[in-house]
């Protein structure tokens, strides 16, 4: 069972798919931004529970979901709630960064994961350095969004501040201070370079005292220099603090994620061409091509347009990866008809493909894909 707080990782969603269904899925507004918020959330959940019960959800499964709603206080402000349960067990228990556009209550053979995937951005692997002249705090986040390192790097602190005034001794001290800053920057750069390689970082964010940022950039390897971004000045003295950079860092990562989403859509549109035909081997458009690519394990990124998909259905075999538009490509007899927005997103998660929700993008048939080969 997951607990509210962070985004579910892809392997956790695959564990959800491995559970025995049917599944009760609920997505609803859980904002705690008014005086009557607690009462409103209880009424919202009561309505969702009634809808699920009417669709056939069993009491033990609904009770598991109810306990999560009753026992865990929502975060202050705007938020959504995602709950998925089956067989009396809670499988998904997540806060969403914003309320869903509409309340969802579904009892289905395949878990409805699309709203959860829509709220999730692919993590950006990065390394962040916050440094002054004598020390740095360095952290690294991998492509799963997991912090894999948080290290302190300390260097020389003797006479690292340049003295004021003239004279030979002052010039010697000033020269020593500059050399000390340079040596410290070199140590920081070496550690940052190791972490960049370790997590295959897309970004190297540098914050801290201005002279140190400049010295650090001069010591970076070509790979690090290519992905380096300065976050801004830090305190003039004292220990470097993450607090002054968290907001900037979050914004930087969010902008990179948005650029990635736009790039996926541009690549798909380029492969699709003006006449709507896709370049062979690069992309798939429409339900027939997309379901064929999912069955073959060729989908790298699945694009879904919920507005265009609507209530469209597809056929599904016993294996969640066995999906088809009509009878195309399915030889087994035990096929069932199910909603495309459930079956396609589940198949993509099971196959380890990325899922990008592009609501209102006008995809042909509501589905498209960039292919692995």
C-alpha positions, -999 to 999 in steps of 0.1 A, spaced: 0 0 0 13 35 -8 8 64 15 0 100 5 29 122 -1 50 114 -32 44 103 -67 42 66 -73 71 50 -91 65 30 -123 74 -3 -106 47 4 -79 21 9 -106 32 -24 -122 26 -40 -88 -10 -26 -88 -16 -42 -122 -3 -76 -109 -30 -76 -82 -62 -96 -87 -92 -74 -97 -117 -62 -101 -106 -28 -89 -123 1 -72 -108 34 -85 -117 69 -71 -104 103 -79 -119 133 -63 -114 168 -49 -97 166 -15 -88 203 -11 -85 216 25 -88 253 19 -121 263 35 -135 262 70 -160 234 60 -134 214 41 -135 183 63 -173 180 60 -171 186 22 -145 158 18 -166 134 38 -196 141 17 -175 138 -15 -163 104 -3 -198 93 6 -210 100 -29 -180 82 -44 -186 52 -22 -222 50 -31 -214 51 -68 -188 23 -64 -212 2 -44 -239 6 -71 -214 -7 -97 -207 -38 -76 -177 -30 -54 -175 -52 -23 -177 -38 12 -143 -49 23 -126 -30 -5 -147 1 1 -139 -1 38 -102 -1 30 -106 30 10 -128 46 37 -102 41 63 -76 60 42 -100 89 38 -109 90 75 -75 84 90 -52 107 70 -54 145 71 -52 161 37 -26 187 30 -35 224 34 -47 239 1 -58 226 -32 -54 189 -37 -69 158 -53 -71 122 -40 -64 90 -58 -75 57 -43 -73 23 -59 -83 -9 -40 -91 -45 -47 -99 -76 -27 -101 -56 5 -66 -42 1 -56 -6 -6 -32 -4 -36 -30 33 -43 -33 61 -18 -20 93 -32 -25 130 -31 -27 147 -65 -12 182 -69 -45 196 -80 -81 183 -79 -92 162 -109 -114 180 -135 -143 157 -125 -149 131 -98 -143 95 -110 -157 64 -94 -150 32 -113 -153 -5 -106 -135 -23 -134 -114 -53 -143 -84 -31 -152 -74 -4 -128 -80 31 -141 -46 48 -138 -49 76 -163 -56 105 -138 -27 93 -117 -4 93 -148 -17 127 -159 -6 142 -126 28 126 -129 58 140 -147 88 118 -156 115 126 -131 145 146 -143 178 132 -131 199 161 -117 227 171 -95 225 203 -73 254 221 -57 251 249 -32 285 262 -23 304 290 -5 342 294 -6 350 265 18 322 240 15 294 227 -6 263 206 -2 257 184 -31 227 162 -38 218 139 -67 184 126 -79 182 97 -103 158 91 -132 133 75 -108 131 107 -88 150 91 -59 177 111 -40 207 88 -43 233 110 -27 235 140 -3 271 149 5 291 177 21 324 186 5 347 207 27 379 224 16 405 248 30 392 277 51 424 294 61 427 329 46 401 321 19 388 357 22 408 383 4 423 409 27 419 446 20 448 470 18 482 469 0 517 457 6 536 425 -2 522 404 26 486 414 16 493 405 -20 506 371 -9 476 365 13 453 375 -15 470 352 -39 468 324 -14 431 331 -9 425 329 -47 444 296 -49 424 282 -19 391 291 -36 403 274 -68 414 242 -50 381 240 -31 362 246 -64 382 218 -80 372 194 -53 336 204 -55 337 200 -93 352 166 -91 325 154 -67 298 169 -89 312 152 -120 311 118 -103 275 122 -93 265 136 -128 279 104 -143 263 82 -116 227 94 -122 232 104 -159 221 139 -149 202 161 -173 209 192 -152 237 205 -129 222 233 -108 247 255 -91 239 279 -64 258 298 -37 283 326 -33 290 344 -66 328 340 -67 325 303 -58 300 298 -86 324 314 -110 354 293 -98 333 261 -98 322 266 -134 358 270 -145 367 236 -130 338 217 -145 343 189 -170 329 195 -205 300 172 -198 291 191 -166 296 225 -182 272 216 -209 243 210 -185 252 235 -158 226 262 -148 232 288 -121 204 292 -96 214 326 -83 234 342 -55 234 328 -20 242 342 14 273 363 17 285 343 46 275 313 67 267 277 58 251 271 24 214 263 28 191 243 5 161 264 17 171 294 -4 173 272 -35 145 247 -32 119 269 -50 143 278 -78 154 242 -82 118 229 -83 109 255 -109 139 246 -130 130 209 -129 94 217 -137 104 238 -167 126 210 -180 97 185 -176 74 209 -195 100 212 -223 102 174 -224 64 171 -228 64 196 -256 93 179 -273 74 145 -273 44 162 -289 66 179 -315 84 147 -323 51 129 -328 36 156 -350 68 156 -371 66 118 -376 28 121 -382 33 144 -412 9 169 -427 -13 143 -442 -18 124 -409 3 94 -420 31 84 -397 66 77 -407 71 39 -406 90 27 -376 89 61 -358 53 65 -346 19 50 -345 -14 69 -348 -49 58 -341 -62 29 -320 -54 1 -346 -17 11 -349 -12 19 -313 -27 -13 -300 -6 -33 -325 25 -15 -312 16 -22 -276 12 -59 -283 46 -60 -300 63 -41 -271 74 -13 -294 59 17 -276 84 41 -260 59 68 -252 21 65 -253 1 97 -260 -35 97 -249 -62 123 -254 -90 116 -228 -114 140 -245 -110 123 -279 -110 88 -264 -142 94 -244 -161 61 -239 -143 43 -267 -137 6 -260 -111 -19 -271 -107 -56 -267 -84 -71 -241 -71 -106 -237 -61 -123 -205 -28 -106 -205 -30 -68 -199 -7 -63 -229 -30 -80 -252 -52 -51 -265 -67 -46 -299 -90 -23 -318 -118 -47 -328 -105 -82 -334 -73 -71 -351 -44 -91 -338 -61 -111 -311 -63 -148 -317 -75 -159 -282 -111 -166 -275 -113 -152 -240 -114 -115 -249 -135 -89 -231 -145 -54 -241 -132 -26 -219 -127 11 -219 -97 23 -240 -86 48 -214 -82 19 -189 -68 -7 -211 -43 14 -231 -27 31 -200 -25 -2 -182 -8 -19 -211 17 9 -214 26 8 -177 30 -30 -179 53 -26 -209 74 0 -191 65 27 -216 60 63 -207 25 78 -208 18 114 -217 -17 127 -213 -24 155 -239 -60 164 -233 -76 182 -261 -47 177 -285 -69 162 -312 -50 129 -316 -65 107 -343 -87 82 -324 -74 97 -291 -42 77 -292 -7 80 -306 28 66 -298 64 71 -303 81 38 -310 112 22 -296 123 8 -330 
